Amino acid sequence: MSLVEILRAFFGLSIVIGLILGLAYGLRRYAPALMAKLQAQRGARRLEVVETLVLDPARRLVLVRLDNAERLILLGEGRELDAPAAAKPVAPPSSAVKAPLDPNDDLF
């Protein structure tokens, strides 16, 4: 291999790497705005994640809302368990509700 062939291969490789880096920069800079335009044309979303709770490193509870109906999903260990969520929030037990403190009450 002559020096000319080595330089030609080096410059060709640098041009290809430069094009890849330029494309990556352009996508990072302009793709979020382009994706927002495309999503705005789709209309309103029907599915919404309301809340998530991590139970342990392998399992997680996810509360999702689909067309104003909530579903509770247990994710993890390669399977899902789907259960309808309660229609109304469950009130805490009366023993858990604390009465407000009276400022005139002697605490000691």
N, C-alpha and C positions, 0 to 999 in steps of 0.2 A: 504494500500500500504506500502510495506516495503521500507527501505532505498535502498536496492539493485535494486528494480524496478524503483525507482525515478532516481537513478544514471544511470541506463541503458537507460531510456527514455531521460535524459539530454544528454548523450553522443551520442545517436542516432540522436537527433536533431542537435547537434553541428556538427556531421559529414555531415549531409544533408546540413546545412547552409554553411559549408566549401566547399562542392562540388559545390554549386551554386555560391559562391563568386569566386572560382577558375575558373569556366567556364566563368563567366563574365569578369574576368581579361584576360583570354586567348583570348576571342573574341575581347576585346578592343585592345589587343596588336597585334594579328595576323590576324584578319579579314580584316582590310583595305588592306593589301598586297594581301590577297587571293581574295578579291573583285576586285582589280585592274587587277589581272591576268585573271579573268573571263571576265571582260569588254574588255580587250585588244583582246580577241579571237573573240568578236562579230563583229569587223570591225568598219568602220567609222560611226559616228553618222549622221543622216539626219536632226535631229531637234536641233535647237539652240535658246536659249533665247538671243535676241540682247539687249533689254533694257526694264526696267520696270519703271513705274511712279505711285506713290500712289496719287490718287485723293482725297480721304477722307478715314476715317477708314473702310468703308464698300466696297469701289471700288478701282480698280487698272487697269491701262492700261499695257498690255504686248505686246511687239513687238517680234514676233518669226520669224525665218527663217527656211523654209522647202524646201529642194532641190532648193536653190537659189531663192526662192520666199518668200517675206516677207508678214506677215499677222499681223494685229492689232486686239487684242482681249481685250474686256472690261470684266473684271471679277468682280463679287460681287453680293450681294443680291440674291444669289441662282440661277443666270442665267448668261449666257455668250453671248456676242454680238461679232460676227466675221465680220471683214471688211478687204478687201485687202488694203495693205499699198500702198502709192504712189510709182510709179516706180522710180521717181527722187526726190531728196530732194527739197523742196520748198525754193526758195531764199527769204531772208527777204526783206521787203519793202525798197525802196531806201532811205526813210527818216530815217530808223533805222541804216543805214550804216553811220558811222562817218568818216569824212576825217581825215587823219593823221595830227597831230599838226606840225606846222612849228616852228623850234627852234628859228627862227629870229622874229617870230610874238610877238608883245607886248600884253600880256594878261591883263594888267591893264591900 
